[in-house]
């Protein structure tokens, strides 16, 4: 049997005359706007329906503002999300699943400190049935005692496991560092709070907070937008309230400052998390900051990844991304490292913050980031599911579908000078954060670096 010699990527990419030249990059096509209807129904629900793609499916996304300041709110909200689709006055759990299955459909519910989100899909011909099941859950969910008890027990177990995970611990510590005791911090409820949730509390929260006024429903697929909106209005006519859904209170601005060392005894890895105040997507400076962030750590070909992953080998991955809430935006940077290189990784991350602010991105870096940003937007909206998720996100932040067409043009127009100005937001003094790890191993080295609060 002949043995096949496999060539490495480097060998494939070279010729006798040197490296193979890369082919010229093609021009992006213009992102076309789907046939869309955006309207507000008499019950206060905003509906966005878009004809997109030829696959005979429809994607559904519903966002209900769902903030609450009571200490127990996150726990009750989690139980509500887990049990909303377990039965109504007309349907038990099996009937809900069966009626969805008949149209190739699915619905699921999740909640966070800002919103209750319902997502699903079905055959386009089954849109009426999908909406009928949704309307039944919105207006008639009964939260039977045994269903609440069963889901509550499973939630307690899952939350107990989640709260032992390093990434969950690091996220919660970063949230506290940024926002103190703001309700946005309570992303994962306490297991003991969940264990105390009653079916009556869940029913009351549904009556008080699952409201159409201020909520947004998006439908994307092989549909006629006018007919789809009419179907929504007919099926969800019984979902009414004079009250509005609960918006998240305004977040405080993230203040730069020292990094806090959080002791996790016996940990062999550390979680590095940093954050700085940024700008909302509606800000005219956002396209330039988006490119600056990509150059810093927003994709694999970034400075941070090249430094602490490719060159130094301190981490398997590092990433910088935006987090948006209504009217607000922040930057979050994360990396996980072995304990013995934690201090070095923190030093190099601070170095990259300063380097971006002081040594602006080159034309080559900007062009690479620009193409990635435009290509990523086009790719993410090519599918019906991607378009639905994009439209609900934009609507949540005060933007409409026209943003999809205009944003690639804004990215193309960004200059090197604008990116350099936006990069000033990456000054090390703008960031705060946490390092979660074994303080017995880390404290001495981190103290030498300075700017670290020890436990």
N, C-alpha and C positions, 0 to 999 in steps of 0.2 A: 504494500500500500504506500503510495507516494505521500510524503510528509509535506504539508502546506506551510510555507513560511509566511507568517502574518507581519505586515509592515506596521510600524508605529505611525501615529498621526504626524509626527515630525518628519518621518521619512516620506510619507505620502505628500506632504506639503513642500517638498524640495525637489529641485532638478539639478542637473550638473552645473547649470549656470547660476544656481542660487535658489532662494525661496520662490515658490510659484506666486505670481501676482494674483491678488484677489480680484474677482470680477467687479466691474463697476456696479454700484448700488443703483437700482431702478428708482424711478420717481413714485411716490405714493399717489394712489388714486384719491379722488375727492370723496370724503365720507358723505353719503347721501342720507337725507333725513327721511325716516319712514313716514308713511301716511298716518298722521297722528291726530287724535282729538283729545283735548285737555279741557275739562270742564268741572264745575262744582255742582253737585246735586242738591236738591232742596233740603236734604237732611244734613248738609254741611260736609259731606264726603267729597273729596277731590278725586276724580277718576281720569286716568290717562290711558287711552287705548291706542295701540299702534299696530298697523299691519306690517309684519316683518318676516321674511323668509317664506319658503314654499312648503316646508314640512307641515303637515296638517295637525299641528299641535298649538296649544295656547299656554303661556306661562302667566302665573298670577303672583303678585306680590302686594301684600297689605301691610302698611306701617301705621300703628296707632301709638301716638305719644303716650308714655306710660310711667312717668316719673312719680315718685312718692317719697316723702320725707320721714315717714314713720319708720322706726328702727326695724319693725317686723315686715315692712313692705316687700323687700327683696325675697323673703322666704315665701310669703303668700303668693307673690307674682310667679315664682318658679313653680309652685304647685298648680297654680291656675294654668300655666302654659302646658304642663304635663297632662292635665286632665280635661282641657277644653273640648277635645275631640273624642272623649270617651263615652259621650252620650248626651242626648237632648230629650225634650219631651216627646219627640216623634221617633227618635232613633236611639237604639242602644249602640254599644261599641261595634258589634258585628255589622249592624245595619249601616253605620257610617262607612266602615271599610268596604262593604259590599257595593254600596251605591257609588263610591268613588271608583272601585275596580271596574264597574260596568262601562265606564267611559275612559278607561285607562288612566285614571286620575290618582292624585296623591295630594295630601295637605299635611303640613307640619307647622308647629308653633314653637317659637323661641322668644325669650325675653332678656332684656338687659336693663341697666338703670335708666336708659333713655326711651326705649320703645318696646312694644309688643309687636313681633313680626310674624306674619303668616305667609308661607310660601307654598306653591303647589303648581301642578300642571295637569293637563288632560288633553284628550283629542279635541280638536277645535269644534267638532260637531257636538261635543259633550259639555260645552261651556255652560249652558243653562243648568245642567245637573251639578257641575262643580260649584257654581254660584249658589245653587239651592242648598247644598250641604254646608257651604260657608255661612250663608245667611242663617241657617238653622242653628249653627254653633254660636254665632254672634248674638242671636236673640233668644235662643232656647236652651243653651247648655245648662245642665242641671247639677253637675258635680255630685253625683251620688256618693253617699258616705263611704261605701266599700271601695269605690274607684279612687277617691281621694286618699283613703288609708293605704291602699296598695301602692299608688304612685309616690306617696309621701315616704313610705319605707324605702323604696328603691332610691329615691332622691337622697335620703340621709346617707345611704351607703356610698353613692356616687360622690357626694360632696365631701364626705370624710376622706375618700381616696384622693380626690382632686386637691384638697387643701394640704395634702402631704407632698404634692409635686413641686419641684423647685421652680418651675416656670410660673405656676399659680402664685406661689409665695412671693416671687420677685415682682410679678405684676401688681399684686395688692400693695406691696411696700412702696412701689413707685407711685401708685395712685395716691396713697396717703402723703407721700413726699410732695406731690404736686398740688393736691387739693384738700388736704386736711380731712375734715369730717363731712365734706360735701356729699350729697346722696350719690353722685356719680362714682364715688369710690367703691360702693357696695356692689361689686359685680358678681361675687359668689357669696350667697347667704351663709350664715352660720348653720351648721347641721342641727344644733340644739333648737334654733328658731324654727327650722323646717319641721322638726319633730313635733312642735306644738301647734302647727297650723290645723285649723278645723275646717270642715266643709262649709260651715256657715260663713267663716271669714273669706273663703274663696268666692262664694256666691255674692257676698257683699262687695268685694273688690270688682267683680265682673260688672255688677250693676253701676258702680260708681265710676269705673275707669274704661271699660270697653265701649268707647263712644265714637260715633262717626265724624262729628264736627272737629275739624283739625287733622283728621286722618287722611291717608292717601292710598288709593288702590290703583295698581298698574296691571294692565293686561297687554301682552305682546304675543303675536303669533299670526297664523293664517286666518285672520278675522277681518270683518268689516268694522272699522272703529265706531261708526254711527250706530250700527246694530248692536255692537258689544256694549256701548254705554247705555243704550235703551234697555238691554237685558239686565245690566247691573241695577239700573233704577227700578225695574220691575221686581227683581228678585230681592233686593235689599231695602225695599220701601218700608218694611216694618222695623228697620234698625234706625231708631230715632232718639234724640235727646236734645234738650235745650242747652245742656252743659257742653263744654268743650273738653277734648282730651287733654291730659295733663302734660304740659311741657316741662322739660328739665330746667331747673333754675340756672341762671347764668353762671358759668364757671369762672373762678378767679384766674387771673393771669399767672402763668408759670413763671416763677422767679428763679433766676440763676443763683447758684450757691454751691456749697460743699456737697460732696457725695457722702451718703450715709452708709456705713458698714453695718449690715444686719447679720447677726450671728446665727448660723445654722450648724449646730454641732455635728462633727464627723463628716461633713460634706467633702467630697473629693473634687467637686467642680464648683465654680462660682458663676453667678449670673450677674452680668453687668447691664444696667439699664439707665439710660440718660434721656432727659427730655428738656425741650426749650419751647418757649412761646413762638408760634408762627403766625400765619394769616389765613383767613378763610378762602375758599375757592373763588369767591366773588371778588376778591381783591385783584386789582389790575396787575399787581406784582407777582401774582401766583405762578404764571407760566415760567418766569425767570427763576423763581425759587424752586419750582418743580425740577428744572434742569440742574440747578445747583445741588439739590438733594440727590439726584441720580448720580452725579459725578462723585459725591461724597460717599454714599453707601446704599443707594437705592436700587442697584442691580449688581449682577455678578462682576461686571467690568468696571467696578468703582474703586476709588482710592482706598477706602477702608478695607474692603475685601482683599485687594492686592497686598496691602500691608500686613494685616494681622492673620490672614488665612494663607495666602499664596506664598508670601515672603517669609513670615515669621512662624507660621504653623501653630499659632496660639489657639485657634478655634476652627471648627468645621464650617461655621457660617457667621456672618455679621450682617446686620441689615439696618437701614434707616428708612423710616416711612412717616407719612402724615396720618394724623388722627383728626377727623373732622366731627364737630358737633355744630348745631345751628349757630351760624354767625361767628364761629371760632375754629381755629386750627392750631395744632401743636405738632412738633417733631418728636419722634421716639426712636432711639437707637438702642439696639440690643446685640449682645454677644455672650456666649457661654464659653468658659475657659477652664482648664485644669487649675487647681489651687496654686501650683508652683509658678504659674506664669500670669496669675491674675494681676499683680502689680504692673508687670511689663505691658500687659494688654491695656490696662487703664492708661498708662503713660502714652502708648502709641495712639490710642483713641483721642486723647487730649491733643496730641501732636497733629492729628489729622483735622480736628476741629480748627486749630489755629492755622494750619497750612491752607485750608480752603479759604479762610477769611483773609489771609495775607498773600497767598499765591493763587490768584484767580484761575479758574479752569482755562485750559488752552482751547483754541479753536477746534482741535481734533476731539478733545473730551466733550465739548459742547455739542458738536455735530453728532457724535455717537449717542449721547444722551437724548438729543432731539429726535433722532430716528427711532430710538427705543420707545420714547414716550408716545410718539404718533402711531407707531406700529402696534404698541400695546393697546392703545385706545381702539384702534380699528379691529384688532383681533378680539378684544373683550366684548365688542358690540356686534360681532358677526353672527353669533348664535342668538336664538330667541331668548334663552335663559340669560345670556350675558347682557343683552339689551334691556331686559326687564329689570335686572339687578342694577344696571347703570341708571336707568330712568328713575327708579325709586330712590336711589342715593342722591341724584341731582335734585329731585323734588324736595327731599328732606333738608337740603341746604340752600333752598331759595333759588334754584336754577331750573331752567326748562330744557326741552329737547334741542333748542337752537344752539345751546352750549356745545353740543356734540359736533356740529358743523363748524362752529367758530373757533373752538379750542385748537385744533390742528393748525389753523391759520395764525393764531396767536403764538403758538410754539415756533412756527416758522419765522415769525417776525422778531423773536427775541434776539437781542444783540449781546455780544460778549460783555459790553459794559454793563448791561442790565443784569446779567448773570453774576458778574463780579460784585455789583451792589447788593444783590440778594444774598450772596454768600456771606455778607457781614453778619447775618443772623446766626451763623455757625461759630461765632466767637466763643471760646471756652467759657467765658464768664456768663454767657447766656444760659448755660445748661446746669441743671441739678440732676440728681439721680441717686441710685442705690447700688451697692455691691452686696449680694447675698452669698455668704459662704462661711467657712469655719474661721471665726475671728482668731482662734488660737494660732492658726497657720498664717493668717493674712495681716493681722494688726500691725506688726512691726514694720513690714515692707510698705504698707499703705501709709503709715505715719510718716515715713521718710519722704513720700511723694508730696504730702501736704494736701490740704483741701479735702480731707476725709474726716468725717465725724465717727469716732470709734464708739462701740457700745459701752 
